[in-house]
Amino acid sequence: MSEIYFENDQLRIIDFSPQHLTEKYVAWLNDPVAVKYSEQRHFSHTLASCQNYYEEQSQSDDLFFALEARNNYSDKYRHIGNLGISIDAMNEYADISILIGEKDFWGRGIGLLAIKNLSNYLFKKKRINLISCGTASLNLGMIRLMEKLGMNPCVIFPKRFLINGHWADLVQGFLLNPEDGKNSKKIKQQQ
């Protein structure tokens, strides 16, 4: 079984595994509404292309998680989305991307809960110093999520994305490891 990185009464975050490679998952990636602000909107996905992506992720230092919602009437879980983390270990940096594919879970705080808890994992277990997250300026839901996380989103690149004939800026947010101040003092003392 996959490792559980976070679990409460409504959500668990586990390693993405072959069991998550389903037609429903492929349908999310091909749904123009679900990927409206994602770079996935440029591609047509199949089970084979998703299998290839999964295998590439398995061979990299990056992390790829499945978000699963608990059924209130049983102990079964439903795959509702994914969270990917690109890691630059040499610079202690991570970039987070998220997709909630099941629309009935949109606006329920799942993204906030997932990113908040995985940020804690990255800071403590992976010794990451900086976590970033970016989106198109038209993606107001993701920008609000970044604000709630304290990521201080701001425009980094104007006119970075062309979405349905409209230009959108790249809005980037970040979190610094709360232990960073302590680490900085130790480094200065050692020099």
CNS distance restraints for C-alpha pairs under 8 A (distance, minus, plus):
assign (resid   2 and name CA) (resid  14 and name CA) 5.92 0.50 0.50
assign (resid   2 and name CA) (resid  15 and name CA) 5.46 0.50 0.50
assign (resid   2 and name CA) (resid  16 and name CA) 7.82 0.50 0.50
assign (resid   2 and name CA) (resid  17 and name CA) 7.46 0.50 0.50
assign (resid   3 and name CA) (resid  14 and name CA) 5.63 0.50 0.50
assign (resid   3 and name CA) (resid  15 and name CA) 6.17 0.50 0.50
assign (resid   4 and name CA) (resid  12 and name CA) 6.92 0.50 0.50
assign (resid   4 and name CA) (resid  13 and name CA) 5.90 0.50 0.50
assign (resid   4 and name CA) (resid  14 and name CA) 4.65 0.50 0.50
assign (resid   4 and name CA) (resid  15 and name CA) 7.30 0.50 0.50
assign (resid   5 and name CA) (resid  12 and name CA) 7.39 0.50 0.50
assign (resid   5 and name CA) (resid  13 and name CA) 5.42 0.50 0.50
assign (resid   5 and name CA) (resid  14 and name CA) 5.78 0.50 0.50
assign (resid   5 and name CA) (resid 118 and name CA) 7.48 0.50 0.50
assign (resid   5 and name CA) (resid 121 and name CA) 7.69 0.50 0.50
assign (resid   6 and name CA) (resid  11 and name CA) 7.74 0.50 0.50
assign (resid   6 and name CA) (resid  12 and name CA) 5.31 0.50 0.50
assign (resid   6 and name CA) (resid  13 and name CA) 5.13 0.50 0.50
assign (resid   6 and name CA) (resid  14 and name CA) 7.43 0.50 0.50
assign (resid   6 and name CA) (resid 117 and name CA) 6.81 0.50 0.50
assign (resid   6 and name CA) (resid 118 and name CA) 7.69 0.50 0.50
assign (resid   7 and name CA) (resid  11 and name CA) 5.67 0.50 0.50
assign (resid   7 and name CA) (resid  12 and name CA) 4.10 0.50 0.50
assign (resid   7 and name CA) (resid  13 and name CA) 6.49 0.50 0.50
assign (resid   8 and name CA) (resid  12 and name CA) 6.45 0.50 0.50
assign (resid   9 and name CA) (resid  70 and name CA) 6.92 0.50 0.50
assign (resid  10 and name CA) (resid  69 and name CA) 5.62 0.50 0.50
assign (resid  10 and name CA) (resid  70 and name CA) 5.21 0.50 0.50
assign (resid  10 and name CA) (resid  71 and name CA) 7.90 0.50 0.50
assign (resid  10 and name CA) (resid  72 and name CA) 7.98 0.50 0.50
assign (resid  11 and name CA) (resid  67 and name CA) 6.99 0.50 0.50
assign (resid  11 and name CA) (resid  68 and name CA) 5.67 0.50 0.50
assign (resid  11 and name CA) (resid  69 and name CA) 4.60 0.50 0.50
assign (resid  11 and name CA) (resid  70 and name CA) 5.91 0.50 0.50
assign (resid  11 and name CA) (resid 110 and name CA) 7.72 0.50 0.50
assign (resid  12 and name CA) (resid  67 and name CA) 6.07 0.50 0.50
assign (resid  12 and name CA) (resid  68 and name CA) 5.34 0.50 0.50
assign (resid  12 and name CA) (resid  69 and name CA) 6.55 0.50 0.50
assign (resid  12 and name CA) (resid  70 and name CA) 7.62 0.50 0.50
assign (resid  13 and name CA) (resid  65 and name CA) 6.41 0.50 0.50
assign (resid  13 and name CA) (resid  66 and name CA) 5.83 0.50 0.50
assign (resid  13 and name CA) (resid  67 and name CA) 4.90 0.50 0.50
assign (resid  13 and name CA) (resid  68 and name CA) 6.37 0.50 0.50
assign (resid  13 and name CA) (resid 114 and name CA) 7.33 0.50 0.50
assign (resid  14 and name CA) (resid  65 and name CA) 5.51 0.50 0.50
assign (resid  14 and name CA) (resid  66 and name CA) 5.45 0.50 0.50
assign (resid  14 and name CA) (resid  67 and name CA) 6.79 0.50 0.50
assign (resid  14 and name CA) (resid  68 and name CA) 7.85 0.50 0.50
assign (resid  15 and name CA) (resid  64 and name CA) 6.26 0.50 0.50
assign (resid  15 and name CA) (resid  65 and name CA) 4.49 0.50 0.50
assign (resid  15 and name CA) (resid  66 and name CA) 5.89 0.50 0.50
assign (resid  16 and name CA) (resid  20 and name CA) 6.47 0.50 0.50
assign (resid  16 and name CA) (resid  64 and name CA) 5.74 0.50 0.50
assign (resid  16 and name CA) (resid  65 and name CA) 4.58 0.50 0.50
assign (resid  16 and name CA) (resid  66 and name CA) 4.72 0.50 0.50
assign (resid  16 and name CA) (resid  82 and name CA) 7.75 0.50 0.50
assign (resid  17 and name CA) (resid  21 and name CA) 7.39 0.50 0.50
assign (resid  17 and name CA) (resid  54 and name CA) 7.92 0.50 0.50
assign (resid  17 and name CA) (resid  66 and name CA) 7.95 0.50 0.50
assign (resid  18 and name CA) (resid  51 and name CA) 7.88 0.50 0.50
assign (resid  20 and name CA) (resid  25 and name CA) 7.14 0.50 0.50
assign (resid  20 and name CA) (resid  66 and name CA) 7.53 0.50 0.50
assign (resid  20 and name CA) (resid  79 and name CA) 7.02 0.50 0.50
assign (resid  21 and name CA) (resid  25 and name CA) 6.35 0.50 0.50
assign (resid  21 and name CA) (resid  26 and name CA) 7.62 0.50 0.50
assign (resid  21 and name CA) (resid  47 and name CA) 6.85 0.50 0.50
assign (resid  21 and name CA) (resid  50 and name CA) 7.09 0.50 0.50
assign (resid  21 and name CA) (resid  51 and name CA) 7.01 0.50 0.50
assign (resid  22 and name CA) (resid  26 and name CA) 6.47 0.50 0.50
assign (resid  22 and name CA) (resid  47 and name CA) 7.07 0.50 0.50
assign (resid  23 and name CA) (resid  27 and name CA) 6.07 0.50 0.50
assign (resid  23 and name CA) (resid  47 and name CA) 6.90 0.50 0.50
assign (resid  24 and name CA) (resid  28 and name CA) 6.51 0.50 0.50
assign (resid  25 and name CA) (resid  29 and name CA) 6.76 0.50 0.50
assign (resid  25 and name CA) (resid 101 and name CA) 7.48 0.50 0.50
assign (resid  26 and name CA) (resid  30 and name CA) 6.39 0.50 0.50
assign (resid  26 and name CA) (resid  45 and name CA) 6.22 0.50 0.50
assign (resid  26 and name CA) (resid  46 and name CA) 6.10 0.50 0.50
assign (resid  26 and name CA) (resid  47 and name CA) 6.37 0.50 0.50
assign (resid  26 and name CA) (resid  50 and name CA) 7.30 0.50 0.50
assign (resid  27 and name CA) (resid  31 and name CA) 5.98 0.50 0.50
assign (resid  28 and name CA) (resid  34 and name CA) 6.20 0.50 0.50
assign (resid  28 and name CA) (resid  35 and name CA) 7.58 0.50 0.50
assign (resid  28 and name CA) (resid 101 and name CA) 5.15 0.50 0.50
assign (resid  28 and name CA) (resid 102 and name CA) 7.57 0.50 0.50
assign (resid  29 and name CA) (resid  34 and name CA) 7.14 0.50 0.50
assign (resid  29 and name CA) (resid  35 and name CA) 6.41 0.50 0.50
assign (resid  29 and name CA) (resid  40 and name CA) 6.62 0.50 0.50
assign (resid  29 and name CA) (resid  41 and name CA) 7.61 0.50 0.50
assign (resid  29 and name CA) (resid  44 and name CA) 7.88 0.50 0.50
assign (resid  29 and name CA) (resid  45 and name CA) 6.52 0.50 0.50
assign (resid  29 and name CA) (resid 101 and name CA) 7.76 0.50 0.50
assign (resid  30 and name CA) (resid  35 and name CA) 7.50 0.50 0.50
assign (resid  30 and name CA) (resid  41 and name CA) 7.33 0.50 0.50
assign (resid  30 and name CA) (resid  43 and name CA) 7.83 0.50 0.50
assign (resid  30 and name CA) (resid  44 and name CA) 6.21 0.50 0.50
assign (resid  30 and name CA) (resid  45 and name CA) 6.23 0.50 0.50
assign (resid  31 and name CA) (resid  35 and name CA) 6.32 0.50 0.50
assign (resid  32 and name CA) (resid  36 and name CA) 5.44 0.50 0.50
assign (resid  32 and name CA) (resid  41 and name CA) 6.47 0.50 0.50
assign (resid  34 and name CA) (resid  99 and name CA) 7.79 0.50 0.50
assign (resid  34 and name CA) (resid 100 and name CA) 7.67 0.50 0.50
assign (resid  34 and name CA) (resid 101 and name CA) 6.11 0.50 0.50
assign (resid  34 and name CA) (resid 103 and name CA) 7.67 0.50 0.50
assign (resid  35 and name CA) (resid  39 and name CA) 7.45 0.50 0.50
assign (resid  35 and name CA) (resid  40 and name CA) 6.13 0.50 0.50
assign (resid  35 and name CA) (resid  41 and name CA) 5.42 0.50 0.50
assign (resid  35 and name CA) (resid  99 and name CA) 7.88 0.50 0.50
assign (resid  36 and name CA) (resid  41 and name CA) 6.24 0.50 0.50
assign (resid  36 and name CA) (resid 163 and name CA) 7.80 0.50 0.50
assign (resid  37 and name CA) (resid  41 and name CA) 7.43 0.50 0.50
assign (resid  37 and name CA) (resid 135 and name CA) 7.24 0.50 0.50
assign (resid  37 and name CA) (resid 136 and name CA) 6.29 0.50 0.50
assign (resid  37 and name CA) (resid 138 and name CA) 7.71 0.50 0.50
assign (resid  37 and name CA) (resid 139 and name CA) 6.45 0.50 0.50
assign (resid  37 and name CA) (resid 163 and name CA) 7.42 0.50 0.50
assign (resid  38 and name CA) (resid 135 and name CA) 7.94 0.50 0.50
assign (resid  45 and name CA) (resid  49 and name CA) 5.94 0.50 0.50
assign (resid  45 and name CA) (resid  50 and name CA) 6.80 0.50 0.50
assign (resid  46 and name CA) (resid  50 and name CA) 6.20 0.50 0.50
assign (resid  47 and name CA) (resid  51 and name CA) 6.02 0.50 0.50
assign (resid  48 and name CA) (resid  52 and name CA) 6.23 0.50 0.50
assign (resid  49 and name CA) (resid  53 and name CA) 6.26 0.50 0.50
assign (resid  50 and name CA) (resid  54 and name CA) 6.11 0.50 0.50
assign (resid  51 and name CA) (resid  55 and name CA) 6.21 0.50 0.50
assign (resid  52 and name CA) (resid  56 and name CA) 6.21 0.50 0.50
assign (resid  53 and name CA) (resid  57 and name CA) 6.18 0.50 0.50
assign (resid  54 and name CA) (resid  58 and name CA) 6.16 0.50 0.50
assign (resid  55 and name CA) (resid  59 and name CA) 6.45 0.50 0.50
assign (resid  56 and name CA) (resid  60 and name CA) 6.47 0.50 0.50
assign (resid  57 and name CA) (resid  61 and name CA) 7.65 0.50 0.50
assign (resid  57 and name CA) (resid  62 and name CA) 6.30 0.50 0.50
assign (resid  57 and name CA) (resid  63 and name CA) 7.07 0.50 0.50
assign (resid  57 and name CA) (resid  64 and name CA) 6.84 0.50 0.50
assign (resid  58 and name CA) (resid  62 and name CA) 7.96 0.50 0.50
assign (resid  61 and name CA) (resid  86 and name CA) 7.69 0.50 0.50
assign (resid  61 and name CA) (resid  87 and name CA) 6.43 0.50 0.50
assign (resid  62 and name CA) (resid  84 and name CA) 7.55 0.50 0.50
assign (resid  62 and name CA) (resid  85 and name CA) 5.69 0.50 0.50
assign (resid  62 and name CA) (resid  86 and name CA) 4.74 0.50 0.50
assign (resid  62 and name CA) (resid  87 and name CA) 5.26 0.50 0.50
assign (resid  63 and name CA) (resid  84 and name CA) 5.82 0.50 0.50
assign (resid  63 and name CA) (resid  85 and name CA) 4.99 0.50 0.50
assign (resid  63 and name CA) (resid  86 and name CA) 6.62 0.50 0.50
assign (resid  63 and name CA) (resid  87 and name CA) 7.61 0.50 0.50
assign (resid  64 and name CA) (resid  82 and name CA) 7.30 0.50 0.50
assign (resid  64 and name CA) (resid  83 and name CA) 6.04 0.50 0.50
assign (resid  64 and name CA) (resid  84 and name CA) 4.57 0.50 0.50
assign (resid  64 and name CA) (resid  85 and name CA) 6.35 0.50 0.50
assign (resid  65 and name CA) (resid  82 and name CA) 5.59 0.50 0.50
assign (resid  65 and name CA) (resid  83 and name CA) 5.12 0.50 0.50
assign (resid  65 and name CA) (resid  84 and name CA) 6.22 0.50 0.50
assign (resid  66 and name CA) (resid  79 and name CA) 6.72 0.50 0.50
assign (resid  66 and name CA) (resid  80 and name CA) 7.72 0.50 0.50
assign (resid  66 and name CA) (resid  81 and name CA) 6.02 0.50 0.50
assign (resid  66 and name CA) (resid  82 and name CA) 4.56 0.50 0.50
assign (resid  66 and name CA) (resid  83 and name CA) 6.41 0.50 0.50
assign (resid  67 and name CA) (resid  79 and name CA) 5.96 0.50 0.50
assign (resid  67 and name CA) (resid  80 and name CA) 5.75 0.50 0.50
assign (resid  67 and name CA) (resid  81 and name CA) 4.96 0.50 0.50
assign (resid  67 and name CA) (resid  82 and name CA) 5.43 0.50 0.50
assign (resid  67 and name CA) (resid  83 and name CA) 7.16 0.50 0.50
assign (resid  67 and name CA) (resid 114 and name CA) 7.82 0.50 0.50
assign (resid  68 and name CA) (resid  77 and name CA) 5.67 0.50 0.50
assign (resid  68 and name CA) (resid  78 and name CA) 5.12 0.50 0.50
assign (resid  68 and name CA) (resid  79 and name CA) 4.41 0.50 0.50
assign (resid  68 and name CA) (resid  80 and name CA) 5.51 0.50 0.50
assign (resid  68 and name CA) (resid  81 and name CA) 7.06 0.50 0.50
assign (resid  69 and name CA) (resid  77 and name CA) 5.39 0.50 0.50
assign (resid  69 and name CA) (resid  78 and name CA) 5.17 0.50 0.50
assign (resid  69 and name CA) (resid  79 and name CA) 6.55 0.50 0.50
assign (resid  69 and name CA) (resid  80 and name CA) 6.54 0.50 0.50
assign (resid  70 and name CA) (resid  74 and name CA) 7.75 0.50 0.50
assign (resid  70 and name CA) (resid  75 and name CA) 6.64 0.50 0.50
assign (resid  70 and name CA) (resid  76 and name CA) 6.05 0.50 0.50
assign (resid  70 and name CA) (resid  77 and name CA) 4.53 0.50 0.50
assign (resid  70 and name CA) (resid  78 and name CA) 6.45 0.50 0.50
assign (resid  71 and name CA) (resid  75 and name CA) 6.38 0.50 0.50
assign (resid  71 and name CA) (resid  76 and name CA) 5.68 0.50 0.50
assign (resid  71 and name CA) (resid  77 and name CA) 5.85 0.50 0.50
assign (resid  71 and name CA) (resid  78 and name CA) 7.16 0.50 0.50
assign (resid  80 and name CA) (resid 100 and name CA) 5.96 0.50 0.50
assign (resid  80 and name CA) (resid 101 and name CA) 5.69 0.50 0.50
assign (resid  80 and name CA) (resid 102 and name CA) 5.05 0.50 0.50
assign (resid  80 and name CA) (resid 105 and name CA) 7.51 0.50 0.50
assign (resid  81 and name CA) (resid  98 and name CA) 7.54 0.50 0.50
assign (resid  81 and name CA) (resid  99 and name CA) 5.39 0.50 0.50
assign (resid  81 and name CA) (resid 100 and name CA) 4.16 0.50 0.50
assign (resid  81 and name CA) (resid 101 and name CA) 5.03 0.50 0.50
assign (resid  81 and name CA) (resid 102 and name CA) 6.78 0.50 0.50
assign (resid  82 and name CA) (resid  98 and name CA) 5.84 0.50 0.50
assign (resid  82 and name CA) (resid  99 and name CA) 5.35 0.50 0.50
assign (resid  82 and name CA) (resid 100 and name CA) 6.53 0.50 0.50
assign (resid  82 and name CA) (resid 101 and name CA) 7.90 0.50 0.50
assign (resid  83 and name CA) (resid  96 and name CA) 7.13 0.50 0.50
assign (resid  83 and name CA) (resid  97 and name CA) 5.75 0.50 0.50
assign (resid  83 and name CA) (resid  98 and name CA) 4.40 0.50 0.50
assign (resid  83 and name CA) (resid  99 and name CA) 6.43 0.50 0.50
assign (resid  84 and name CA) (resid  96 and name CA) 5.83 0.50 0.50
assign (resid  84 and name CA) (resid  97 and name CA) 5.19 0.50 0.50
assign (resid  84 and name CA) (resid  98 and name CA) 6.31 0.50 0.50
assign (resid  85 and name CA) (resid  94 and name CA) 6.28 0.50 0.50
assign (resid  85 and name CA) (resid  95 and name CA) 5.51 0.50 0.50
assign (resid  85 and name CA) (resid  96 and name CA) 4.62 0.50 0.50
assign (resid  85 and name CA) (resid  97 and name CA) 6.42 0.50 0.50
assign (resid  86 and name CA) (resid  94 and name CA) 5.51 0.50 0.50
assign (resid  86 and name CA) (resid  95 and name CA) 5.18 0.50 0.50
assign (resid  86 and name CA) (resid  96 and name CA) 6.63 0.50 0.50
assign (resid  87 and name CA) (resid  92 and name CA) 7.66 0.50 0.50
assign (resid  87 and name CA) (resid  93 and name CA) 5.96 0.50 0.50
assign (resid  87 and name CA) (resid  94 and name CA) 4.47 0.50 0.50
assign (resid  87 and name CA) (resid  95 and name CA) 6.64 0.50 0.50
assign (resid  88 and name CA) (resid  92 and name CA) 5.97 0.50 0.50
assign (resid  88 and name CA) (resid  93 and name CA) 5.10 0.50 0.50
assign (resid  88 and name CA) (resid  94 and name CA) 6.12 0.50 0.50
assign (resid  89 and name CA) (resid  93 and name CA) 6.32 0.50 0.50
assign (resid  89 and name CA) (resid 128 and name CA) 7.58 0.50 0.50
assign (resid  92 and name CA) (resid 127 and name CA) 6.77 0.50 0.50
assign (resid  92 and name CA) (resid 128 and name CA) 4.53 0.50 0.50
assign (resid  92 and name CA) (resid 129 and name CA) 5.22 0.50 0.50
assign (resid  92 and name CA) (resid 130 and name CA) 6.67 0.50 0.50
assign (resid  93 and name CA) (resid 128 and name CA) 5.60 0.50 0.50
assign (resid  93 and name CA) (resid 129 and name CA) 5.98 0.50 0.50
assign (resid  93 and name CA) (resid 130 and name CA) 4.95 0.50 0.50
assign (resid  93 and name CA) (resid 131 and name CA) 5.95 0.50 0.50
assign (resid  93 and name CA) (resid 132 and name CA) 7.95 0.50 0.50
assign (resid  94 and name CA) (resid 128 and name CA) 6.81 0.50 0.50
assign (resid  94 and name CA) (resid 130 and name CA) 6.41 0.50 0.50
assign (resid  94 and name CA) (resid 131 and name CA) 4.81 0.50 0.50
assign (resid  94 and name CA) (resid 132 and name CA) 6.35 0.50 0.50
assign (resid  95 and name CA) (resid 131 and name CA) 5.59 0.50 0.50
assign (resid  95 and name CA) (resid 132 and name CA) 4.69 0.50 0.50
assign (resid  95 and name CA) (resid 133 and name CA) 5.61 0.50 0.50
assign (resid  96 and name CA) (resid 115 and name CA) 7.87 0.50 0.50
assign (resid  96 and name CA) (resid 131 and name CA) 7.19 0.50 0.50
assign (resid  96 and name CA) (resid 132 and name CA) 6.29 0.50 0.50
assign (resid  96 and name CA) (resid 133 and name CA) 5.25 0.50 0.50
assign (resid  97 and name CA) (resid 133 and name CA) 6.58 0.50 0.50
assign (resid  97 and name CA) (resid 134 and name CA) 7.77 0.50 0.50
assign (resid  98 and name CA) (resid 111 and name CA) 7.25 0.50 0.50
assign (resid 100 and name CA) (resid 105 and name CA) 7.21 0.50 0.50
assign (resid 100 and name CA) (resid 106 and name CA) 6.88 0.50 0.50
assign (resid 100 and name CA) (resid 111 and name CA) 7.52 0.50 0.50
assign (resid 102 and name CA) (resid 106 and name CA) 7.28 0.50 0.50
assign (resid 105 and name CA) (resid 110 and name CA) 7.23 0.50 0.50
assign (resid 106 and name CA) (resid 110 and name CA) 7.63 0.50 0.50
assign (resid 109 and name CA) (resid 113 and name CA) 6.17 0.50 0.50
assign (resid 110 and name CA) (resid 114 and name CA) 6.01 0.50 0.50
assign (resid 111 and name CA) (resid 115 and name CA) 6.00 0.50 0.50
assign (resid 111 and name CA) (resid 145 and name CA) 7.43 0.50 0.50
assign (resid 112 and name CA) (resid 116 and name CA) 5.89 0.50 0.50
assign (resid 112 and name CA) (resid 145 and name CA) 6.09 0.50 0.50
assign (resid 112 and name CA) (resid 148 and name CA) 7.65 0.50 0.50
assign (resid 112 and name CA) (resid 149 and name CA) 7.13 0.50 0.50
assign (resid 113 and name CA) (resid 117 and name CA) 6.19 0.50 0.50
assign (resid 114 and name CA) (resid 118 and name CA) 6.08 0.50 0.50
assign (resid 115 and name CA) (resid 119 and name CA) 5.82 0.50 0.50
assign (resid 116 and name CA) (resid 120 and name CA) 6.54 0.50 0.50
assign (resid 116 and name CA) (resid 149 and name CA) 6.91 0.50 0.50
assign (resid 117 and name CA) (resid 121 and name CA) 6.44 0.50 0.50
assign (resid 118 and name CA) (resid 122 and name CA) 6.09 0.50 0.50
assign (resid 119 and name CA) (resid 123 and name CA) 6.12 0.50 0.50
assign (resid 119 and name CA) (resid 131 and name CA) 7.38 0.50 0.50
assign (resid 120 and name CA) (resid 124 and name CA) 6.06 0.50 0.50
assign (resid 121 and name CA) (resid 125 and name CA) 5.45 0.50 0.50
assign (resid 121 and name CA) (resid 126 and name CA) 6.96 0.50 0.50
assign (resid 122 and name CA) (resid 126 and name CA) 4.80 0.50 0.50
assign (resid 122 and name CA) (resid 127 and name CA) 6.27 0.50 0.50
assign (resid 122 and name CA) (resid 128 and name CA) 5.59 0.50 0.50
assign (resid 123 and name CA) (resid 127 and name CA) 5.02 0.50 0.50
assign (resid 123 and name CA) (resid 128 and name CA) 4.85 0.50 0.50
assign (resid 123 and name CA) (resid 129 and name CA) 6.52 0.50 0.50
assign (resid 123 and name CA) (resid 177 and name CA) 5.77 0.50 0.50
assign (resid 124 and name CA) (resid 128 and name CA) 7.56 0.50 0.50
assign (resid 128 and name CA) (resid 177 and name CA) 7.00 0.50 0.50
assign (resid 129 and name CA) (resid 176 and name CA) 5.84 0.50 0.50
assign (resid 129 and name CA) (resid 177 and name CA) 4.94 0.50 0.50
assign (resid 129 and name CA) (resid 180 and name CA) 6.71 0.50 0.50
assign (resid 130 and name CA) (resid 174 and name CA) 6.85 0.50 0.50
assign (resid 130 and name CA) (resid 175 and name CA) 5.78 0.50 0.50
assign (resid 130 and name CA) (resid 176 and name CA) 4.68 0.50 0.50
assign (resid 130 and name CA) (resid 177 and name CA) 6.10 0.50 0.50
assign (resid 131 and name CA) (resid 174 and name CA) 5.42 0.50 0.50
assign (resid 131 and name CA) (resid 175 and name CA) 5.16 0.50 0.50
assign (resid 131 and name CA) (resid 176 and name CA) 6.50 0.50 0.50
assign (resid 131 and name CA) (resid 177 and name CA) 7.96 0.50 0.50
assign (resid 132 and name CA) (resid 151 and name CA) 7.90 0.50 0.50
assign (resid 132 and name CA) (resid 172 and name CA) 7.00 0.50 0.50
assign (resid 132 and name CA) (resid 173 and name CA) 5.60 0.50 0.50
assign (resid 132 and name CA) (resid 174 and name CA) 4.16 0.50 0.50
assign (resid 132 and name CA) (resid 175 and name CA) 6.43 0.50 0.50
assign (resid 133 and name CA) (resid 146 and name CA) 7.73 0.50 0.50
assign (resid 133 and name CA) (resid 172 and name CA) 5.79 0.50 0.50
assign (resid 133 and name CA) (resid 173 and name CA) 5.36 0.50 0.50
assign (resid 133 and name CA) (resid 174 and name CA) 6.24 0.50 0.50
assign (resid 134 and name CA) (resid 170 and name CA) 6.66 0.50 0.50
assign (resid 134 and name CA) (resid 171 and name CA) 5.50 0.50 0.50
assign (resid 134 and name CA) (resid 172 and name CA) 4.21 0.50 0.50
assign (resid 134 and name CA) (resid 173 and name CA) 6.18 0.50 0.50
assign (resid 135 and name CA) (resid 139 and name CA) 6.60 0.50 0.50
assign (resid 135 and name CA) (resid 142 and name CA) 6.96 0.50 0.50
assign (resid 135 and name CA) (resid 143 and name CA) 7.38 0.50 0.50
assign (resid 135 and name CA) (resid 170 and name CA) 5.74 0.50 0.50
assign (resid 135 and name CA) (resid 171 and name CA) 5.38 0.50 0.50
assign (resid 135 and name CA) (resid 172 and name CA) 6.58 0.50 0.50
assign (resid 136 and name CA) (resid 160 and name CA) 7.91 0.50 0.50
assign (resid 136 and name CA) (resid 161 and name CA) 6.80 0.50 0.50
assign (resid 136 and name CA) (resid 168 and name CA) 5.70 0.50 0.50
assign (resid 136 and name CA) (resid 169 and name CA) 5.67 0.50 0.50
assign (resid 136 and name CA) (resid 170 and name CA) 4.91 0.50 0.50
assign (resid 136 and name CA) (resid 171 and name CA) 5.93 0.50 0.50
assign (resid 137 and name CA) (resid 143 and name CA) 7.59 0.50 0.50
assign (resid 137 and name CA) (resid 155 and name CA) 7.75 0.50 0.50
assign (resid 137 and name CA) (resid 168 and name CA) 5.41 0.50 0.50
assign (resid 137 and name CA) (resid 169 and name CA) 5.12 0.50 0.50
assign (resid 137 and name CA) (resid 170 and name CA) 5.99 0.50 0.50
assign (resid 137 and name CA) (resid 171 and name CA) 5.70 0.50 0.50
assign (resid 138 and name CA) (resid 168 and name CA) 6.22 0.50 0.50
assign (resid 138 and name CA) (resid 169 and name CA) 7.95 0.50 0.50
assign (resid 139 and name CA) (resid 143 and name CA) 6.44 0.50 0.50
assign (resid 140 and name CA) (resid 144 and name CA) 6.13 0.50 0.50
assign (resid 141 and name CA) (resid 145 and name CA) 6.26 0.50 0.50
assign (resid 142 and name CA) (resid 146 and name CA) 6.22 0.50 0.50
assign (resid 143 and name CA) (resid 147 and name CA) 6.26 0.50 0.50
assign (resid 143 and name CA) (resid 153 and name CA) 6.75 0.50 0.50
assign (resid 143 and name CA) (resid 171 and name CA) 7.65 0.50 0.50
assign (resid 144 and name CA) (resid 148 and name CA) 6.20 0.50 0.50
assign (resid 145 and name CA) (resid 149 and name CA) 6.30 0.50 0.50
assign (resid 146 and name CA) (resid 150 and name CA) 6.32 0.50 0.50
assign (resid 146 and name CA) (resid 151 and name CA) 5.16 0.50 0.50
assign (resid 146 and name CA) (resid 152 and name CA) 6.91 0.50 0.50
assign (resid 146 and name CA) (resid 153 and name CA) 6.37 0.50 0.50
assign (resid 146 and name CA) (resid 173 and name CA) 6.45 0.50 0.50
assign (resid 147 and name CA) (resid 151 and name CA) 5.70 0.50 0.50
assign (resid 147 and name CA) (resid 152 and name CA) 5.84 0.50 0.50
assign (resid 147 and name CA) (resid 153 and name CA) 6.55 0.50 0.50
assign (resid 150 and name CA) (resid 174 and name CA) 7.99 0.50 0.50
assign (resid 150 and name CA) (resid 175 and name CA) 7.14 0.50 0.50
assign (resid 151 and name CA) (resid 173 and name CA) 4.64 0.50 0.50
assign (resid 151 and name CA) (resid 174 and name CA) 4.57 0.50 0.50
assign (resid 151 and name CA) (resid 175 and name CA) 5.33 0.50 0.50
assign (resid 152 and name CA) (resid 173 and name CA) 5.42 0.50 0.50
assign (resid 152 and name CA) (resid 174 and name CA) 6.75 0.50 0.50
assign (resid 153 and name CA) (resid 171 and name CA) 6.00 0.50 0.50
assign (resid 153 and name CA) (resid 172 and name CA) 5.22 0.50 0.50
assign (resid 153 and name CA) (resid 173 and name CA) 4.08 0.50 0.50
assign (resid 153 and name CA) (resid 174 and name CA) 7.31 0.50 0.50
assign (resid 154 and name CA) (resid 171 and name CA) 5.20 0.50 0.50
assign (resid 154 and name CA) (resid 172 and name CA) 5.64 0.50 0.50
assign (resid 154 and name CA) (resid 173 and name CA) 6.51 0.50 0.50
assign (resid 155 and name CA) (resid 169 and name CA) 6.37 0.50 0.50
assign (resid 155 and name CA) (resid 170 and name CA) 5.75 0.50 0.50
assign (resid 155 and name CA) (resid 171 and name CA) 4.36 0.50 0.50
assign (resid 155 and name CA) (resid 172 and name CA) 6.33 0.50 0.50
assign (resid 156 and name CA) (resid 169 and name CA) 7.41 0.50 0.50
assign (resid 156 and name CA) (resid 170 and name CA) 5.67 0.50 0.50
assign (resid 156 and name CA) (resid 171 and name CA) 5.74 0.50 0.50
assign (resid 156 and name CA) (resid 172 and name CA) 6.14 0.50 0.50
assign (resid 157 and name CA) (resid 169 and name CA) 5.71 0.50 0.50
assign (resid 157 and name CA) (resid 170 and name CA) 5.11 0.50 0.50
assign (resid 157 and name CA) (resid 171 and name CA) 7.38 0.50 0.50
assign (resid 158 and name CA) (resid 168 and name CA) 7.04 0.50 0.50
assign (resid 158 and name CA) (resid 169 and name CA) 4.33 0.50 0.50
assign (resid 158 and name CA) (resid 170 and name CA) 6.37 0.50 0.50
assign (resid 159 and name CA) (resid 167 and name CA) 5.14 0.50 0.50
assign (resid 159 and name CA) (resid 168 and name CA) 5.01 0.50 0.50
assign (resid 159 and name CA) (resid 169 and name CA) 4.56 0.50 0.50
assign (resid 159 and name CA) (resid 170 and name CA) 7.27 0.50 0.50
assign (resid 160 and name CA) (resid 167 and name CA) 7.16 0.50 0.50
assign (resid 160 and name CA) (resid 168 and name CA) 6.07 0.50 0.50
assign (resid 160 and name CA) (resid 169 and name CA) 5.09 0.50 0.50
assign (resid 160 and name CA) (resid 170 and name CA) 5.61 0.50 0.50
assign (resid 161 and name CA) (resid 167 and name CA) 5.73 0.50 0.50
assign (resid 161 and name CA) (resid 168 and name CA) 5.09 0.50 0.50
assign (resid 161 and name CA) (resid 169 and name CA) 6.38 0.50 0.50
assign (resid 161 and name CA) (resid 170 and name CA) 7.16 0.50 0.50
assign (resid 162 and name CA) (resid 166 and name CA) 5.52 0.50 0.50
assign (resid 162 and name CA) (resid 167 and name CA) 4.68 0.50 0.50
assign (resid 162 and name CA) (resid 168 and name CA) 6.25 0.50 0.50
assign (resid 163 and name CA) (resid 167 and name CA) 6.29 0.50 0.50
assign (resid 163 and name CA) (resid 168 and name CA) 7.00 0.50 0.50
assign (resid 176 and name CA) (resid 180 and name CA) 6.99 0.50 0.50
assign (resid 179 and name CA) (resid 183 and name CA) 6.43 0.50 0.50
assign (resid 180 and name CA) (resid 184 and name CA) 6.01 0.50 0.50
assign (resid 181 and name CA) (resid 185 and name CA) 6.40 0.50 0.50
assign (resid 182 and name CA) (resid 186 and name CA) 6.49 0.50 0.50
assign (resid 183 and name CA) (resid 187 and name CA) 6.23 0.50 0.50
assign (resid 184 and name CA) (resid 188 and name CA) 6.21 0.50 0.50
assign (resid 185 and name CA) (resid 189 and name CA) 6.16 0.50 0.50
assign (resid 186 and name CA) (resid 190 and name CA) 6.26 0.50 0.50
assign (resid 187 and name CA) (resid 191 and name CA) 6.43 0.50 0.50
